[in-house]
Amino acid sequence: MAYGSFEDLDVWKRACRLAVDLYRLIGDCKDYALKDQMCRAAISIASNIAEGAERGSKADFVRFLNIAKGSAAELRTQLYIAKKLGTIIPEKNALKLIAELKEISNMLYGLINSQGI
């Protein structure tokens, strides 16, 4: 897949949007430990896509895309936990974010495979 900059990648745009949505949903959350972990994982997805794209080699790009994919799985797990707790995020919102994370993970998988490594 050809692109000019990480800002051109739809998966990066969606990851940024997801991080902003999550921040807005849990901004007032008093469970600071889980909130912090969730925010860090959300930010990590888009950040690793950007960092890998700027590294200048396909191998580095793929490595950072895999890290981003791992962060997406981490955040999905945290959302499942938050959903079960029922006090951090409404179930409907958690399920929506989980579905978006699954799509982002699939997009990352496709981008990784497109690099031919």
Secondary structure, DSSP 8 states (H G I E B T S, - for coil): ---SSGGG-HHHHHHHHHHHHHHHHHTT-S-HHHHHHHHHHHHHHHHHHHHHHHSSSHHHHHHHHHHHHHHHHHHHHHHHHHHHH-SSS-HHHHHHHHHHHHHHHHHHHHHHHHTT-
